[in-house]
Amino acid sequence: LDVEGLDPERFQQAWQAAMDARDILRTQFLWQGDLPAPVQLVRKHLKLPFALHDWRAQPHLEEALDTLAAAEQEGFELSESVLLRLQLVRTGESRHHLIYTHHHILMDGWSNSQLLGEVLLRYNGQFQAKTHGSYRDYIGWLQRQDKAVSRDFWREQLAALQEPTRLAQAAAHRPETEGYAEHFQQLDPARTLVLSEFARQQKVTVNTLLQAAWLLLLQRYTGHDTVCFGATVSGRPAELKGIEQQIGLFINTLPVIASPRQEQSVA
């Protein structure tokens, strides 16, 4: 991200203040040794990894920024390091380039937006601390759930599924099919409008419509009557006070199971 008119010291302070206030940003993950189960270790204080570079005289700036960004993808040591870091590069008199990296185990997209908003408010001196609870409240809520009830529910939901839905099996009889690729399908404004209008008529989102199309495609290619795929959902329980303002990893992936029949319409 390129930023104009940034005060690096105040920016660093805003991030450090957010880290001091949010337990999840000071969390490390331990699972090796004699531990019976993985645990989260919350440090009382951790210094934010914040590097400031002055590259105004850098001859090949874009190439150097790309190299720096690529180095950030080397990953994290979950049990030792802070799982969030910032590289701020001064590229002009009033311009900086920000490289912001965090491990996905810390937070989901909603939380990431929440954190960035909080940092900007702190930077501008407008942040007002609120009682937003802690990520441990959510962990406690998870641990109080009845696993037997959940297992019985999902067994009933999955009863029609005879075997896992593996798209790769559709290509098993074609040994020449191997490797991987990316395919991009561009929808023009007119077609997008038609899909959006159809979804609105059916009182669903376009995302749900695309999931229905994916189910049909899986059924066609696998030949199974009942097919399943994983859908990522927000897992913020409404009964936890202030859950909308919490930062952490609240998402879950749930199986979507369906048995589309030929006589059924898409609706």
Buried (B, 14 or more C-beta within 10 A) or exposed (E): EEBEEBEBEEBBBBBBBBBBBBBBBBBBBEEEEEEEEEEBEBEEEBEBBBEBBEBEEBEEBEEBBEEBBEEEEEEBEBEEBBBBBBBBBBBEEEBBBBBBBBBEBBBBEBBBEBBEEBBEBBBEEEBEEEEBBBBBBBEEEEEEEEEEEEEEEEEEBEEEBEEEBEEEBBEEEEEEEEEEEEEEEEEEEEEEEEBEEBBEEEEBEEEBBEBBEBBBEBBEBBEBEBBBBEEEEEBBEEEBEEBEEBBBBBBEEEEBBBEBEEEEEEE
